[in-house]
Structure formats: structure tokens, C-alpha cells
Amino acid sequence: MLSQLPQSLQQGGKDHFPDFPAVLSEQWHSLLKLLRKLSLCSWRLRWFRNSGRRLGFQRAGSSIPDLVLARFRNAADSGNASAEKQWLDSFSADATVEDLYLNENPTGIAGVRAYLENKSGCGRLVIDRCSDGDRSCGFTWHLQENEAVGLRGTTFVQLDEQGKVCYLREICEPLFKPGDLTVELLKAIGGDNVATFDQAERREPKGASDICRYLWKELQGNAPPKECLTFFADKVLYEDFNYELPLRGKEEVGDFLEKFAKIKALKFVAERFSDGSRACCFTWNVEIVGAPEDAPRIKGISFYELNDAGKITYVRDIPESSNPFQGLVAMAQPKLRVLLPRSSVVAGEERCNCADAGGVVWPTGECVDGQTVLDQMVTGSDGVRRSVAEQIGGARGAVVIYLRHLA
């Protein structure tokens, strides 16, 4: 608001109006002070809206997104006794904290301390998206050190009647992403068994929380993926951390949903939903008919966000993982907790730095461009010589070329 005024008016008006009366000048200064305050408030609200996607504020400090933005971004500040006390005071004495990065989760305040201690060794926790809500919400985040992007995750938070955090589940991305091997594994476990679902009537859900409940507690198992796809935006971005790269657009998401719908023994059991209308975070576990009764259920977490038309425009799914290497990686990269840091939060959007080095370094030490590599002739497994470009064809994802064989 204030930035749209001429600079001369911002400075008091005399430069713009030479005969500006002194009394009016004082009133003008008072008005400018008010405008500055309004402008600052507007900027703050815009910032929170961008960070929290139209957070559902009520009174100051009364909504859960307030608590999330105030506390969780400073979770690593365990050296500050005052900040640590405020953090601990935000949780109820009997809070349940499921930090699935840890091997064990103590109950109550001990669990809160374990969670905080885990965060204290990390780099800066950057909140990327935060849902609105009154009693519960969720947020997606990543670790960052300088410009490097590290581990990514999602956190669900719920408040009790006293406004204290009574439940938290946090899951970070698996270091090893199995891709379609997940589908094959679930098929092998389930075999020819078929999961059962409660019948549900068709309705028109409104808002993020209601849509998520409808999709996963009512439509699941009762409707083809094509029907579920009507709730997604055409340009939806879908991050399933079983896979290295996200799905983009309705067509890719539709193929993905069809793939999992063919696993007849599979059922995603939704547990807790946040109560936001613009975005919703919810927890779940996986039930596989035919699995041993004492087999542990995989826990998970999802974050859904709507666009202005009420369609799902962003999704992040994360299943828990028991990667034995994550402890070793944390020792090697305590701030980022990944072996290879990224330059972008969304996989596949990283900027290539080959040009910064003058090209690809040839075994001879010479720098060449990518086309030179693609033009090299190689012999395929069928004994036919082709260019590298022809050999890799329409391959997607990472292609490893050992340049020493091309020298």
C-alpha cells in the first residue's frame, strides 16, 4: 500500500506540494505512520499466507498454524534455555510424539525432549507449506544449510482442549526410494486376497479436510481411480517418496492411482485428519490382507493442498522406512542428513552445474558439451554400434555414462 505512493508523498508531501501547510504536514505524517503500520501488517499477512497457504487465523496465538510457525521453525534452537522451555511448554505432559526418524519414541515429555534433541543436530528447518486449521494442522519441510537442500519431510500436529500439542507424527523421506518395487512387494505379500471396504454414498465434499476424508474413508475401494481423479487439478504436482521424481499432471497421477488400485489386498487405513479447508494433512497405516497377523503395519503421512478452484493441486505422500543407513548418513551429514544435497526442494528441478565447470570433463581433462557425449559411438549388448543418444533412447531418470570407456 505505502510503496504505491509517490516517494515525495512518502517523505511528507512538501516536495510534491510546495505550499503544503504545516498543520496538514503533521496530519500527513500521522497518516503515513498509520499506513506504514497497515502496510507492515499487510506484508506480514501476505507472508503468512504464502508460507501457510491462507492460514485460518482467529485470535493472536489461538490457531495452530501460529504455534507451528512460531515453534517448529526454531526447533533446533536447543541452546537457548528460554526457547527450549517455551517449546516444552507447548506440549501436554502426556503428549504422544511419533518421530519416525528415531528408532524408539519415549512417551510424554521424554518423547518431546527426544524429538527436540533430534532437531537440535539438524540444519535449519524450512517450512515449505502449512495447512490452515483450528485444532490440527500439518506442514511440509526440508532441512537447509547455506543454499544446500537436505532431507525433506512432513509433520502432523494436533492440539488438546487446553491448546497444548497432544499428538505429533513426523516422517521424513526414505533415503532409498524403491519405486515400482514397492508395488511388486505389496502384490507378493497380498497374493490373491481382497481387502474389504465399507459401502459409502456419493456426495460432494467441500474443503481440503472433507475431500481427503471422502477419498480415503469413503471412495477408497468403492470407486475407480478415474472417479477419484476428478478431484485433482490438471497441473497437479504429486510427490510420492517411494519414487525419486514427482508425478506431474492428471495423466501421470491417474496412471499412478491405477497401479496401486490393482493391488486388491491393499487398504490404506486413514487415522487422523487435520481440520483445514485450504490444505489437509492426515496420518495413515497400510493394511495388507494375507500378511501375518503379527506383522507390523507401515505408518505414513500425507499432505494435500487445494487451488482456488477447490481442486487438489499438490500432494506429498511419505511412508515410514527403516533404513539402517540413515544413522550413518546423519553422522556424515548431520545438518542435511542426505549424502547428496539438492539445489531444489522438488526433485527434478535442480539446476545442472555442468556449465559452471565449462562442460563435461572428458577423461583427457578436456571439457566438452553434452552433445559431444551423446554423439559418441558405443556397442550395445546386441553387438550393434549406435550413438549414445540412440542407445539410451527415451530413458527417464538418471543415466550413468562411464566416460573412461569413451576416451
C-alpha positions, 0 to 999 in steps of 0.5 A: 500500500505505502510503496504505491505512493509517490516517494515525495508523498512518502517523505511528507508531501512538501516536495510534491506540494510546495505550499503544503501547510504545516498543520496538514504536514503533521496530519500527513505524517500521522497518516503515513505512520498509520499506513506504514503500520497497515502496510507492515501488517499487510506484508506480514499477512501476505507472508503468512499466507504464502508460507501457510497457504491462507492460514485460518487465523482467529485470535493472536496465538489461538490457531495452530498454524501460529504455534507451528510457525512460531515453534517448529521453525526454531526447533533446533534452537536447543541452546537457548534455555528460554526457547527450549522451555517455551517449546516444552511448554507447548506440549501436554505432559502426556503428549504422544510424539511419533518421530519416525526418524528415531528408532524408539519414541519415549512417551510424554515429555521424554518423547518431546525432549527426544524429538527436540534433541533430534532437531537440535543436530539438524540444519535449519528447518524450512517450512515449505507449506502449512495447512490452515486449521483450528485444532490440527494442522500439518506442514511440509519441510526440508532441512537447509544449510547455506543454499544446500537442500537436505532431507525433506519431510512432513509433520502432523500436529494436533492440539488438546482442549487446553491448546497444548500439542497432544499428538505429533507424527513426523516422517521424513523421506526414505533415503532409498526410494524403491519405486515400482518395487514397492508395488511388486512387494505389496502384490507378493505379500497380498497374493490373491486376497481382497481387502474389504471396504465399507459401502459409502454414498456419493456426495460432494465434499467441500474443503481440503479436510472433507475431500481427503476424508471422502477419498480415503474413508469413503471412495477408497475401494468403492470407486475407480481411480478415474472417479477419484481423479476428478478431484485433482487439478490438471497441473497437479504436482504429486510427490510420492517418496517411494519414487525419486521424481514427482508425478506431474499432471492428471495423466501421470497421477491417474496412471499412478492411482491405477497401479496401486488400485490393482493391488486388491489386498491393499487398504490404506487405513486413514487415522487422523485428519487435520481440520483445514479447508485450504490444505489437509494433512492426515496420518495413515497405516497400510493394511495388507490382507494375507500378511501375518497377523503379527506383522507390523503395519507401515505408518505414513503421512500425507499432505494435500493442498487445494487451488482456488478452484477447490481442486487438489493441486499438490500432494506429498505422500511419505511412508515410514522406512527403516533404513539402517543407513540413515544413522550413518548418513546423519553422522556424515551429514548431520545438518542435511542428513542426505549424502547428496544435497539438492539445489531444489526442494522438488526433485527434478528441478535442480539446476545442472552445474555442468556449465559452471565447470565449462562442460563435461570433463572428458577423461583427457581433462578436456571439457566438452558439451553434452552433445559431444557425449551423446554423439559418441559411438558405443556397442550395445549388448546386441553387438550393434554400434549406435550413438549414445543418444540412440542407445539410451533412447527415451530413458527417464531418470538418471543415466550413468555414462562411464566416460573412461570407456569413451576416451 
